[in-house]
Structure formats: C-alpha cells, structure tokens
Amino acid sequence: MRLSERDGAMTSLRTLLDEAVAGRGRVAMVTGVVATGKSELLHAFADQAGDVGVLPLVATASRAESDLALGVLGQLFCNAPLTEEVRDGAMDVLRQVTGIACPEGAEGFAQADAEVVHTLCSVLLSLSERRPLAIVVDDVHYADRASLLFLSYLMRRARYSPIMAVFSQADHTGNTHKFFPTEMLRQPHCTVVRLAPLSREAVLSLAGERLGHETAERLVPEWYALSGGNPLLLQGLMEDYEAGGAWPAARYGEAVLSCLHRADPALLEAARWLAALDDPELVARLAGLDGIAVPPSMGWLEAVGLLESGRFRHEVARSSVLAELGADKRQQMHRRTAELLYDEGAADVAVAEQLIRADFTDVPWAVPVLESAARCRLGDGEVAPAVAYLELALRGCADERQRAMIAALLLRADWRVDPNGRTALIGELTDALREGRLRGGDAAFLARALLWHGRLGEARDVLDLLKGFAGGGPGTMAELSGTRAWLRCSVPGMVPHMDGTVTREPSEAVLPMRMSRRLESIRALASVLTDGPAEELPATAERILRGSCLADMSMDTVESALLALVYGGQAERAASWCDTFLTQARSRGARARQARLTAIRAETALRQGDLARAAALARSALEIISPAAWGVALGGPLATLLLAITAMGRYDEAFEQVNRPVPEGMLQTRFGLHYLQARGRYQLAVDNPASALRDFQLCGDLVVRWDMDVPGFVPWRTDVAEAHIRLGDRDTARALAEEQLARSGPGSARADGVALRMLAAAAEVRHRPMLLRQASERLQVSGDRYELARSLFDLTEAYHGVGEFRRAGIIAGRARSLAQECGARPLSQALSDEGFPGDGYEAEPSKVVAILSDAERRVAGLATVGYSNREIAAKLFITVSTVEQHLTRVYRKLNISHRSDLSKAGPAML
C-alpha cells in the first residue's frame, strides 16, 4: 500500500522483524476497528518476510471455526512451506493433543499435558534455529482456545529466539478469550501497532490512484463524509461509482453489512435497533434490552465510520441493515419499544409510532393510545400519520361504540385529504347512528358528508335523527348549531329538517375557543348571505382568520370567514388571507383543504378581473382532488373556470366544461347557483340568450326562495337584464336593473356598477354616458378590472353615440388597456376592430402608482373617464383650482402634455 498511514505500520513491523531475526523474539498486536486494513497489512508482511528468508507460518481465524480445537495451530503447519518430515511430525503431535481438555487460565495446557505442549513448542523452536519464523495470525480474536493457549505458551518462551509473531485483533469483537491479548500485552517484547481510519488526504490518494485525481478531488469530500475514512466503505462507494448508477448504492450497503458482521454480535444488534428506530436517544433508553451496552456500541459504530452524531451516515446504510432484519424481527423490535415507552409514560404519539411500525394492537391500552395520538397529530395539522393511527385503531377495536367514534374521527381526518376516500365509512356510521352508537357532533358531520356527496335522501334521514340529541351539552349544541348555520349557507333547503334540533344556542363562554370561533365564522357568512355585510364585517372576519389555522379539525372557520369577505365585497382582503392559508395547506399535504382554498382564491381573482389567474386557479382546484371528491361543491370551481374562460373568449374549452357531468344534487346547493350563473353567461357569449335567460331565472328563483338575495353573492337580476336586452326587451331590463340598484348596500359596489351598466344599456342614448361614468366609478372602487373594462367599452360607444369622438378615443384606449391586461380577448378585439384612436402605449401600473399621490390619482382617474374639471371638483369636494393644480403635477410626473394623453397611464390610473 502506498498510503502514509499503512507505510508507517509496515515500517514498524519490519523493524520488529529485523530484531527477531537477530535473535530477539518479538510480538506485534495489530489493532483497530474492523475494515481498517489489518488483514491486508498482515498478508503483505508475511509476503515480505518470506522475501527476506524468514519462514512465514500463516493462519486466519474465523468465528465459524472458533470452537474447532487447535484449528488455528493446524493452519500454521499445514499452510507453511515445510518439509514433509517436519509437517508430519507436527501434525502427529497435534493429533495427540486434539482431545485434551482446556481448563480456564493461561496455564491450562500445562495442567493438562505439559509434555505434549513442550513437544510442540520444541518443534517450532527447533525450526527457528534453522530459519527465522514469522507466525502471522489474522483475526486472532476468533481463534480457538486451545490454539491461543499454545501460542501464549510459545511466545513466553520465544523471547530470545528468532521468532516474530504478528496477531491482528479488531476492537469490540466480543472475544471471549480475553486472557490472550492480556497475556501478550504484558510481555516486554510485545508492541502494539494501531491502524486508524484513513485521513481525508489518504482517501484522496487512494481514490486518485483508482479513478484519476480530477474525479477524486470532486468526489472525495462527500465520500469521506459517507465512509469516515473506513477503507471498506470507501471501496463500496468507488465500486458503486464505477457501476455508473446512483451512489451510494448496493456495494456501499454490502460494505456496511460486512463491517457489522465482522464485529461483535451485540454491536450488530445495536446497529439493528438504531436502523429500526432511527432515534439515538430512544435506542440509548433501550440499553437493557437484549443486554446491549448502547453508549459503547454507539462509540464503536461511529469509530468504524457507520454513524455520525448517532445516526447512519446515509439512508442506504440504514435501509441495508433493515432489509437484512426481516419484517417479523422489525415488528417484534417495535412492539417491545412500544411496551417500554408506554410503561415509562412516554407521549402517546411516541408510543403510537412504534405501534404503527409493529402493526400491533393486542394490548388493552393500544387503541386508546392510537386515538389520542391521532387527535394530537390532527391538532398539529399532520393528517397522514393521524390517518395511519386511526386505521390501525379501527382494525384493532372490538368495542362497537368506541369503533364508531374512531370511524367518525377517521372520516373527519381523511376529509382534509380526499373527501371521496372513505365513503364506505359513511354507511357504517349511518348504521351506528341508527343503533345509538354515534354522538351528536359526529352525527352532524355525517349529515354534512352525505350532503357533500349529493346523497340528499340519506342526509334528510340523518338530520331527522339529530333531533334525538336536542338538549345535549354545550359541545353537542354547538355542533348542531354550527351544522344548522352551515346548511343555511350551503344547502338552505335542508334547514327545515333541523327544526327542533337546536333547542338553545350554546353560550360561547363555555365553549372551547376553536369551537366558538367556528360558530362565529359560520354565522358571519350566514349573515352576509341573508342580510348583506355589516359595517364591522371586515374587522370581524380578519379577527377570526388571525386566530385560526388549518390544523383545526373543521375547515369551516377559515373557509366561512374568507367567503364572508368575498361576498361582502372585500375580495382583495380575502385574496391576501387565502394566500397565507394556501401556503399552510401545501406544506401540510392537506390536499382537500388546498383544493377548497384554491377555489376560493380563484373566485377572488375573478372578482378582481384577473381572468387568466382565475382560470388557472380554478383548473388547479379541480385537479388537486378528483371531481368525485368535490361532490356537490364541484359547482364552485367549475363556475369560476367557466366564467373566466368565457370572458377570455375560449368558447371551445367552455363548451367542454358546460358538458362536464355534475352531481345531481348540486342545484340544491349554493354551489349550484354559481354554476347556473356561469352556464348562463356562456350561453349569452355564444349568442343563445333564451337559454341563458332560463338559467338566470332559475338561479334567481332559488336565491329568492332560499333568502340569499344579496348583491355581493349572485346579482342575478343584472344577468337576467342582460339576457332581456339581447332579446330586445329593454323595459324589463330597465326594471330589473333599477330593482338591483334599490338593493344597494355596503360591499355592493361591484353589483351596483354592473347594474348601472345594464341601466345605461336600457336607457336612451343621450343618458348613457352619465350612467356609464357612474358605473365606471363604482367598478373602479370594487377593484373588478374586467367589469370596469366592459363599462368603459360601453362608455366608448356611448360617447360615439352622442358625437363626443375625442372622449370616445380617450376612453377606448383605457378600455383596450384594461381588456388586454385582463386577458378579455373578445373585448380587446372589439375595441381594436372599432378603430378607436390611440397609439397603443401602456405604462407600467406599478410605476404610475409609485409616482402619483392618492389625490392626484383620484383626479386623474376621473379626468380619464371624461369628467370636466368642474365635475371633478364637485365630486371630490375640492375647488376647480385644486383640480387644475393636481392635473398639472400629473402631466409633469407622467411626462405628458394634454388631457387626452392620460389614457397612456395604464390600468393603475383607475
């Protein structure tokens, strides 16, 4: 070997050999952890000894032959280049002593048969007089006791003979014959030669010789970290690399196992425990199991290069040890660990982890521990492990009432990931409810699950059975009250089936904070849908959202608060909160919650006029979970997608969505109302106003019947009005638009703007500019850029109609810019086809926002849509002079000269 560490060891052995040849007997004990090159060193030494005229007597001990009396001694004579006479004589002696008993102690053979021992030693001493001897025994820790006694007897008498003995012994090998190293090391002519793992420089040198220095310099840092300088592990890494695949791989794993099998069985067992548990602290607490001395074992496993900071250096090493264990052995280890942890009073989650790996529930405490651990995991938002705990608990539960509770909790947990994943449990829980084994809160959730999947008849039966829980405790009453509010928001036609169920509203003071927040959130949404948004709605909803997280068992809290903001005219605020919770949902793998939040985020984008983003988000929501998992709620994201792509002019794609199968019960839900509106909009876009009118009217009938007729939800009257205009009935359209405006209230800017646009379409030509300017103002406030673009398009035509072509050109530029930004291709094409003046320049909105003050932007926005300075002054309650000063500063900041150039400022002006 050409490595400096090994060169130094060989030099030491050669020096000792020279001394032995000179008649001063020497003993060398070569030590070190396994696989550090001891065998290679001894074999190289034996070869060099033979080259200089020394007679090498070589043997290799093995664990398999450790009980074979005189096995090692026999190898020394059989393998040596001796004359036939000498070999036969020695073997005769060996055959004579094969049956000798070996009592304990270093002088065992002297007590048994000193004459035979002396005869054998005489043979070797006589040989050394003719030719110096080098006795080389590799892995002497595995040698049989008889051979060790002979060797110790010989070396005590060979101090002044030309004999050198070299023995290699690995650290922590569990040698039961401890007398031999003790005996050797107390001899004055014994020297210890210790081999340490390779240094980084040695690894680089070795790898460089084999793979080339450039490759070695690139790979050695990681290889050194994975091997700890162990030559055998390094060899495995290099072979994996040369195989051309990923590394570390099979060869590295084999090297890991080779290291362990060369060591003491107790060390192998410690490594197995560590591989199975992957927790050094837990393994350390198991020190008493199987008599494992864990701390020393960990130290040895780190020294040999297998561990770092108590863990395997690579998953390949751990998985290789695990694969050799076998499933039954692993399960047994995890079972024993679970029992130990439970006896110690460890946390339920820690015990449950071991029960899962052991697939074990055959003790009375297992099922309660699994259920408790699942609730802890769900409280932290960790759904996957909670589901695994509950699945095992359900398999091992014999008590029917407890089984119903676990099944209900499992259904709730899995609902976060895939609402369609465990529909079989719904039938089991329905039976449990009928048999009186299901409690009120779980029964209420069962009703909602049935409704979600459109099983309306079964849901009615379950809701009727909920009357049996009337008068229950605060928790039950809160569940029932929350379910009633949810029905009011989502499936209003089912509310009568809960009459008599909620006999009293629970006092929020006695409810857990999470449950109280959930009730407040659902009630806030119900209030918005029934009465419109109250003045305090934004503050209330955001307070609820600040105190919520997706780890809550119910999604209602977050979803209801977000929708309350959306339907309350606060889409921008809802979007910001939605993004926050979406990040949580993605990180926790809660796919169902991620899908539902994505659908809400898509709706906020639609209400802001961001058509491309709305379409992308809605499509993503439909892909995160399957259509079957969406149940009746499919109408939500489907409607958003249909509205967005219709407005973008993608009619072929919209046609496919219109023909997508939907759940039969969907039209009995809030989601069905959105779907009817979207389908009607598509029918209008493809010039089928009669069909559109039917959808809009059905939507309106249901909205009124369910008492959800608020502007911020589904302003169906303006949709019906547009269909009537397309059919030539302007009088009906006018009446509907006026009726919609009469319902104006907080948060209705978007609906008011659309209603004013419809009123303008039904009005005389000379009145249209005024109405459309008012519509544009309201839509600017609402933040819906698409509806604002539609309003400005109509305003362009209205100015053309009254002969104000200059204003028409200014507004056309603004409308075209907005339409292009929204991705509303039909609208932008219509504006281009009309040939309205404008140079097509679009300023960057962010730059405009940055350089104009709020007051300047308000004045410029009104000037852009055609208001005179006097009209602007009246609207903003400022003087005409102030308006002129603001406009002067705007012209200077935007580097423009005239009022008509304001259209170049981009969408941020409005």
RAVENFEN-V704069 format. One record per residue. N is the residue number from 1. SS is DSSP state (@ for helix, = for strand, . for the rest). PSI is psi as a letter, one per 30 degrees, with the letter a starting at -180 (none if undefined). OMEGA is omega as a letter, one per 40 degrees, with the letter a starting at -180 (* if undefined). Layout:
# RAVENFEN-V704069
n	ss	psi	omega
N	SS	PSI	OMEGA
N	SS	PSI	OMEGA
This chain:
# RAVENFEN-V704069
n	ss	psi	omega
1	.	k	a
2	.	g	a
3	.	k	a
4	@	e	a
5	@	e	a
6	@	e	i
7	@	e	i
8	@	e	i
9	@	e	i
10	@	e	i
11	@	e	i
12	@	e	a
13	@	e	i
14	@	e	i
15	@	e	i
16	@	e	i
17	@	e	i
18	@	e	i
19	@	e	i
20	@	e	i
21	@	e	i
22	.	g	i
23	.	g	i
24	.	j	a
25	.	k	a
26	=	k	i
27	=	k	i
28	=	k	i
29	=	j	i
30	=	j	a
31	=	l	i
32	=	l	i
33	.	l	a
34	.	l	i
35	.	h	i
36	.	g	i
37	.	g	a
38	@	e	a
39	@	e	a
40	@	e	i
41	@	e	a
42	@	e	i
43	@	e	i
44	@	e	i
45	@	e	a
46	@	e	i
47	@	e	a
48	@	e	i
49	@	e	i
50	@	e	a
51	@	f	a
52	.	g	i
53	.	g	i
54	.	k	i
55	=	j	a
56	=	k	i
57	=	j	a
58	=	k	i
59	=	l	i
60	=	j	i
61	.	l	i
62	.	l	a
63	@	e	a
64	@	f	a
65	@	g	a
66	.	f	i
67	.	g	i
68	.	j	a
69	.	k	i
70	.	g	i
71	@	e	a
72	@	e	a
73	@	e	i
74	@	e	i
75	@	e	a
76	@	e	a
77	@	e	a
78	@	e	a
79	.	f	a
80	.	k	i
81	.	i	a
82	.	l	i
83	.	l	a
84	@	e	a
85	@	e	a
86	@	e	a
87	@	e	a
88	@	e	i
89	@	e	i
90	@	e	a
91	@	e	i
92	@	e	i
93	@	e	a
94	@	e	i
95	@	f	i
96	@	e	a
97	@	g	a
98	.	e	a
99	.	g	a
100	.	k	i
101	.	l	a
102	.	i	i
103	.	l	a
104	.	l	i
105	.	l	a
106	.	f	a
107	.	g	a
108	@	e	a
109	@	e	i
110	@	e	i
111	@	e	a
112	@	e	a
113	@	i	a
114	@	e	a
115	@	e	i
116	@	e	i
117	@	e	a
118	@	e	i
119	@	e	a
120	@	e	i
121	@	e	i
122	@	e	i
123	@	e	a
124	@	e	i
125	@	e	i
126	@	e	i
127	@	e	a
128	@	f	i
129	@	f	i
130	@	e	a
131	.	k	a
132	.	k	a
133	=	k	i
134	=	j	i
135	=	j	a
136	=	j	i
137	=	j	i
138	=	k	a
139	.	h	a
140	@	f	i
141	@	f	i
142	@	f	a
143	.	l	i
144	.	l	a
145	@	e	a
146	@	e	i
147	@	e	a
148	@	e	i
149	@	e	i
150	@	e	a
151	@	e	i
152	@	e	i
153	@	e	a
154	@	e	a
155	@	f	i
156	@	f	a
157	.	g	a
158	.	g	a
159	.	e	a
160	.	h	i
161	.	l	i
162	.	i	a
163	=	k	i
164	=	k	i
165	=	k	i
166	=	j	a
167	=	k	i
168	=	k	i
169	=	k	i
170	=	k	i
171	.	k	i
172	.	h	i
173	.	f	i
174	.	h	i
175	.	k	a
176	.	f	a
177	.	i	a
178	@	f	a
179	@	f	a
180	@	e	i
181	@	e	i
182	@	e	a
183	@	e	a
184	@	e	a
185	@	f	i
186	.	f	i
187	.	k	a
188	.	f	a
189	.	g	i
190	=	k	i
191	=	k	i
192	=	k	i
193	=	j	a
194	=	k	i
195	.	k	i
196	.	l	i
197	.	l	a
198	.	k	i
199	.	l	i
200	@	e	a
201	@	e	i
202	@	e	i
203	@	e	i
204	@	e	a
205	@	e	a
206	@	e	i
207	@	e	i
208	@	e	i
209	@	e	a
210	@	e	a
211	@	f	a
212	.	k	a
213	@	e	i
214	@	e	i
215	@	e	a
216	@	e	a
217	@	e	i
218	@	e	a
219	@	f	a
220	@	e	i
221	@	e	i
222	@	e	i
223	@	e	i
224	@	e	i
225	@	e	a
226	@	f	a
227	@	f	a
228	.	g	a
229	.	g	i
230	.	j	a
231	@	e	a
232	@	e	i
233	@	e	i
234	@	e	i
235	@	e	i
236	@	e	i
237	@	e	a
238	@	e	i
239	@	e	i
240	@	e	i
241	@	e	a
242	@	f	i
243	.	f	i
244	.	f	i
245	.	a	i
246	.	l	i
247	.	l	e
248	.	l	a
249	.	b	a
250	@	e	a
251	@	e	i
252	@	e	i
253	@	e	i
254	@	e	i
255	@	e	i
256	@	e	a
257	@	e	i
258	@	e	i
259	@	e	a
260	@	e	a
261	@	f	i
262	@	f	a
263	.	a	i
264	.	k	i
265	@	e	i
266	@	e	i
267	@	e	i
268	@	e	i
269	@	e	i
270	@	e	i
271	@	e	i
272	@	e	i
273	@	e	a
274	@	e	i
275	@	e	a
276	@	e	a
277	@	f	a
278	.	h	a
279	.	j	a
280	@	e	a
281	@	e	i
282	@	e	i
283	@	e	i
284	@	e	i
285	@	f	i
286	.	g	a
287	.	f	a
288	.	f	a
289	@	k	i
290	@	g	i
291	@	g	a
292	.	k	i
293	.	i	a
294	@	e	a
295	@	e	i
296	@	e	i
297	@	e	i
298	@	e	i
299	@	e	i
300	@	e	a
301	@	e	i
302	@	e	a
303	@	e	a
304	.	f	i
305	.	g	a
306	.	e	a
307	=	l	i
308	=	k	a
309	.	h	i
310	.	g	a
311	=	l	i
312	=	k	a
313	.	f	i
314	.	l	a
315	@	f	i
316	@	e	i
317	@	e	a
318	@	e	a
319	@	e	i
320	@	e	i
321	@	e	i
322	@	e	a
323	@	e	a
324	@	f	a
325	@	e	a
326	.	k	a
327	@	e	a
328	@	e	i
329	@	e	i
330	@	e	a
331	@	e	i
332	@	e	i
333	@	e	a
334	@	e	i
335	@	e	i
336	@	e	i
337	@	e	i
338	@	e	a
339	@	e	i
340	@	e	a
341	@	e	i
342	@	e	i
343	@	e	i
344	@	f	a
345	.	g	a
346	.	l	i
347	.	k	a
348	@	e	a
349	@	e	i
350	@	e	i
351	@	e	a
352	@	e	i
353	@	e	i
354	@	e	i
355	@	e	i
356	@	e	a
357	@	f	i
358	@	f	a
359	.	h	a
360	.	k	i
361	.	g	a
362	.	g	i
363	.	k	a
364	.	f	a
365	@	f	a
366	@	e	a
367	@	e	i
368	@	e	i
369	@	e	i
370	@	e	i
371	@	e	i
372	@	e	i
373	@	e	i
374	@	e	i
375	@	e	i
376	@	e	a
377	@	e	i
378	@	e	i
379	@	f	i
380	.	g	i
381	.	g	a
382	.	j	a
383	@	e	a
384	@	e	i
385	@	e	i
386	@	e	i
387	@	e	i
388	@	e	i
389	@	e	a
390	@	e	i
391	@	e	i
392	@	e	i
393	@	e	a
394	@	e	i
395	@	e	a
396	@	g	a
397	.	k	i
398	.	f	a
399	.	k	a
400	@	e	a
401	@	e	i
402	@	e	i
403	@	e	i
404	@	e	i
405	@	e	a
406	@	e	i
407	@	e	i
408	@	e	i
409	@	e	i
410	@	e	i
411	@	e	i
412	@	e	a
413	@	e	a
414	@	f	i
415	@	f	a
416	.	f	a
417	.	e	a
418	.	j	a
419	.	f	a
420	.	g	a
421	.	f	a
422	.	h	a
423	@	f	i
424	@	e	i
425	@	f	a
426	@	e	i
427	@	e	i
428	@	e	a
429	@	e	i
430	@	e	i
431	@	e	i
432	@	e	i
433	@	e	i
434	@	e	a
435	.	g	i
436	.	g	a
437	.	g	a
438	.	k	a
439	.	l	a
440	@	e	a
441	@	e	i
442	@	e	i
443	@	e	i
444	@	e	i
445	@	e	i
446	@	e	i
447	@	e	a
448	@	e	i
449	@	e	i
450	@	e	i
451	@	e	i
452	@	e	a
453	.	g	i
454	.	g	i
455	.	i	a
456	@	e	a
457	@	e	i
458	@	e	i
459	@	e	i
460	@	e	i
461	@	e	a
462	@	e	i
463	@	e	i
464	@	e	i
465	@	f	a
466	@	f	i
467	@	f	i
468	@	f	a
469	@	g	i
470	.	k	i
471	.	g	i
472	.	a	a
473	.	l	a
474	@	e	a
475	@	e	i
476	@	e	i
477	@	e	i
478	@	e	i
479	@	e	a
480	@	e	i
481	@	e	i
482	@	e	i
483	@	e	i
484	@	e	i
485	@	e	i
486	@	e	i
487	@	e	a
488	@	e	a
489	@	e	a
490	@	e	a
491	.	i	a
492	@	f	a
493	@	f	a
494	@	f	a
495	@	e	a
496	@	f	a
497	@	f	i
498	@	g	i
499	.	k	a
500	.	f	a
501	.	e	i
502	.	j	a
503	.	f	i
504	.	k	i
505	.	k	a
506	.	k	i
507	.	k	a
508	@	f	a
509	@	f	a
510	@	g	a
511	.	l	i
512	.	k	a
513	@	e	a
514	@	e	a
515	@	e	i
516	@	e	i
517	@	e	i
518	@	e	i
519	@	e	a
520	@	e	a
521	@	e	a
522	@	e	i
523	@	e	i
524	@	e	i
525	@	e	i
526	@	e	i
527	@	e	i
528	@	e	a
529	@	f	a
530	@	e	a
531	@	f	a
532	.	l	a
533	.	k	i
534	.	l	a
535	.	e	a
536	.	g	a
537	@	e	a
538	@	e	a
539	@	e	a
540	@	e	a
541	@	e	a
542	@	e	i
543	@	e	i
544	@	e	a
545	@	e	i
546	@	e	a
547	.	g	a
548	.	l	i
549	.	l	a
550	.	f	i
551	.	f	i
552	.	k	i
553	.	e	a
554	.	k	i
555	.	f	a
556	@	e	a
557	@	e	a
558	@	e	a
559	@	e	a
560	@	e	i
561	@	e	i
562	@	e	a
563	@	e	i
564	@	e	i
565	@	e	a
566	@	e	a
567	@	f	i
568	.	g	i
569	.	g	a
570	.	h	a
571	@	e	a
572	@	e	i
573	@	e	i
574	@	e	a
575	@	e	a
576	@	e	i
577	@	e	a
578	@	e	i
579	@	e	i
580	@	e	a
581	@	f	i
582	@	e	i
583	@	e	i
584	@	e	a
585	@	e	i
586	@	e	a
587	@	f	a
588	@	f	i
589	.	g	i
590	.	i	a
591	@	e	a
592	@	e	i
593	@	e	i
594	@	e	a
595	@	e	a
596	@	e	i
597	@	e	i
598	@	e	i
599	@	e	i
600	@	e	i
601	@	e	i
602	@	e	a
603	@	e	i
604	@	e	i
605	@	e	i
606	@	e	a
607	@	f	i
608	.	f	i
609	.	g	i
610	.	i	a
611	@	e	a
612	@	e	a
613	@	e	i
614	@	e	a
615	@	e	a
616	@	e	i
617	@	e	i
618	@	e	i
619	@	e	i
620	@	e	i
621	@	e	a
622	@	f	a
623	@	f	a
624	@	e	i
625	.	l	a
626	.	l	i
627	@	e	i
628	@	e	i
629	@	f	i
630	@	f	a
631	@	b	a
632	@	f	i
633	@	f	i
634	@	e	a
635	@	f	a
636	@	d	a
637	@	e	i
638	@	e	i
639	@	e	i
640	@	e	i
641	@	e	a
642	@	e	i
643	@	e	a
644	@	e	a
645	@	f	i
646	@	e	i
647	@	f	i
648	.	f	i
649	.	g	i
650	.	i	a
651	@	e	i
652	@	e	i
653	@	e	i
654	@	e	i
655	@	e	i
656	@	e	a
657	@	e	i
658	@	e	a
659	.	g	i
660	.	k	i
661	.	k	i
662	.	l	a
663	.	k	a
664	@	e	a
665	@	g	a
666	@	e	a
667	@	f	i
668	@	g	a
669	.	l	i
670	@	e	a
671	@	e	i
672	@	e	i
673	@	e	i
674	@	e	a
675	@	e	i
676	@	e	i
677	@	e	a
678	@	e	a
679	@	e	i
680	@	e	i
681	@	e	i
682	@	e	i
683	@	e	i
684	@	e	a
685	@	e	a
686	.	g	i
687	.	h	i
688	.	i	a
689	@	f	a
690	@	e	i
691	@	e	i
692	@	e	a
693	@	e	i
694	@	e	i
695	@	e	a
696	@	e	a
697	@	e	i
698	@	e	i
699	@	e	i
700	@	e	i
701	@	e	a
702	@	e	i
703	@	e	a
704	@	e	a
705	@	e	a
706	.	g	i
707	.	h	i
708	.	h	a
709	.	i	i
710	.	k	a
711	.	e	a
712	.	f	a
713	.	d	i
714	.	j	a
715	.	i	a
716	@	f	a
717	@	e	a
718	@	e	i
719	@	e	i
720	@	e	i
721	@	e	a
722	@	e	i
723	@	e	i
724	@	e	i
725	@	e	i
726	@	f	i
727	.	f	i
728	.	g	a
729	.	i	a
730	@	e	a
731	@	e	i
732	@	e	i
733	@	e	a
734	@	e	a
735	@	e	a
736	@	e	i
737	@	e	i
738	@	e	i
739	@	e	i
740	@	e	i
741	@	e	i
742	@	f	a
743	.	g	a
744	.	k	i
745	.	a	i
746	.	k	i
747	.	g	a
748	.	g	a
749	@	e	a
750	@	e	i
751	@	e	i
752	@	e	a
753	@	e	i
754	@	e	i
755	@	e	i
756	@	e	i
757	@	e	i
758	@	e	i
759	@	e	i
760	@	e	a
761	@	f	a
762	@	f	a
763	.	l	i
764	.	l	a
765	@	e	a
766	@	f	a
767	@	f	a
768	@	e	a
769	@	e	a
770	@	e	a
771	@	e	a
772	@	e	i
773	@	e	i
774	@	e	i
775	@	e	a
776	@	e	i
777	@	e	a
778	@	e	a
779	@	e	i
780	@	e	i
781	@	e	a
782	@	f	a
783	.	g	i
784	.	j	a
785	@	f	i
786	@	e	i
787	@	e	i
788	@	e	i
789	@	e	i
790	@	e	i
791	@	e	i
792	@	e	i
793	@	e	i
794	@	e	i
795	@	e	i
796	@	e	i
797	@	e	a
798	@	e	i
799	@	e	i
800	@	e	a
801	@	f	a
802	.	g	i
803	.	g	i
804	.	i	a
805	@	e	i
806	@	e	i
807	@	e	i
808	@	e	a
809	@	e	i
810	@	e	a
811	@	e	i
812	@	e	i
813	@	e	i
814	@	e	a
815	@	e	a
816	@	e	i
817	@	e	i
818	@	e	a
819	@	e	i
820	@	e	i
821	@	e	a
822	@	f	a
823	.	g	a
824	.	i	a
825	@	e	i
826	@	e	a
827	@	e	a
828	@	e	i
829	@	e	i
830	@	e	i
831	@	e	i
832	@	e	a
833	@	f	a
834	.	f	i
835	.	h	i
836	.	k	a
837	.	l	i
838	.	k	a
839	.	g	i
840	.	g	a
841	.	k	i
842	.	j	i
843	.	l	i
844	.	k	a
845	@	e	a
846	@	e	i
847	@	e	i
848	@	e	i
849	@	e	a
850	@	e	a
851	@	f	i
852	.	k	i
853	.	l	i
854	@	e	a
855	@	e	i
856	@	e	a
857	@	e	i
858	@	e	a
859	@	e	a
860	@	e	i
861	@	e	i
862	@	e	i
863	@	e	a
864	@	e	a
865	.	g	i
866	.	g	i
867	.	k	i
868	.	l	i
869	@	e	a
870	@	e	i
871	@	e	i
872	@	e	a
873	@	e	a
874	@	e	a
875	@	e	a
876	@	g	i
877	.	h	i
878	.	l	a
879	.	l	i
880	@	e	i
881	@	e	i
882	@	e	i
883	@	e	a
884	@	e	i
885	@	e	i
886	@	e	a
887	@	e	i
888	@	e	i
889	@	e	i
890	@	e	i
891	@	e	a
892	@	e	a
893	@	e	a
894	@	f	i
895	.	h	i
896	.	l	a
897	.	f	a
898	.	l	i
899	@	e	a
900	@	f	a
901	@	f	a
902	@	f	a
903	@	f	i
904	@	f	a
905	@	f	i
906	.	l	a
907	@	f	a
908	@	f	i
909	@	f	a
910	.	none	*
